[in-house]
């Protein structure tokens, strides 16, 4: 009789746990704009499950706090605050901060504190943009006339935000993003990373382009491997969910086999597909079909990504690019940008943000990396 009672109590506990889990995962499928939805408090062992927010306005009335509220309400446990520096074009040797396009330092620090109060971890990601790019120019092709001057400016740019990140205890700092033409300059990158280490004790990452992560020789100096997700998944064919899931299989196999050599967990730093009919083939090109929204294709791309990588213990997490960042910004099914707000894809994103959390087998270390990449 005693055993029967224990069995009944155990079955009852399982049923209750299942009901609670289903109600949590099926919670509010809106775009996350309800700031009354309290985020779950993350533990250090959980994956980084975040959404990026560009801080590209100096105006005091830009409601960044509201956008952080919205991000927290989705179930995300991380916000990535992206800040930009500029150079004139690919051949420029100087980097500058454009005061008309950057959030003031005091507010950046305040926003880190605000995100922490909301239970979010914070990633700081400085990115380099071109003020007046020439034809087909972007930051992956920079070739300054004077590399020494460029590295001096880039180091100063990075260190400016390192000091802000350190002072406000941001959990992760991204030392660079998609700077393909610089990546073979191993000594320069190691010098930058070493200097950052002297002033910052959090996790360090670099965000590599999706097709250019294998040749980097300095991964071992970092804690986390960052990479984007802008693969051609269809080669022009219809972006059905089945086709997209199949396309990810060989990509995943290659990434995980390569990761074994580097011995660092992976963070997908830009998980993004614009709401366009061409998003599965040209996810990096948000100018490709700006008048042809396809919310189903966008949702399928995110669903395929999460089905492929959800539960993979070699992954430190993912950062979705990007949340809305300006009051006049259009959102909703007709908006063809990356922003998921008000689109069917938010139901997919919320479901996976709120799924059970798994940490990577190779936990990121906050200590300087010693494993040198081949």
ABEGO torsion letter per residue (X at the ends): XAAAAAAAAAAAAAAAAAAAAAAAAABBABAGABAABBBBBBBAABBBBBBBBBBABABAABBAAAAAAAAAAAGBABBBBBBBBBBABAABABBBBBAAABBBAAAAAAAAAAAAAAGBBBBBBBBBBBABBBBGBBAAABBBABAAAAAAAAAAAAAAAAAAAAAAGBABBBABBGBAAAAABAAAAAAAAAAAAAABABBBBBBBBAAAAAABAAAAABABBBBBABBBAAGGBBBBAAAAAAAAAAAAAAAAAAAAAAGBBBBBABBBBBBBAAAAABAABAAABAABBBAAAAAAAAAAAAAAABGBAABAEBBBOBBBABAABBBEAABABABABGBAAAAAAAAAAABBBBBBABBBBABBBABBBX
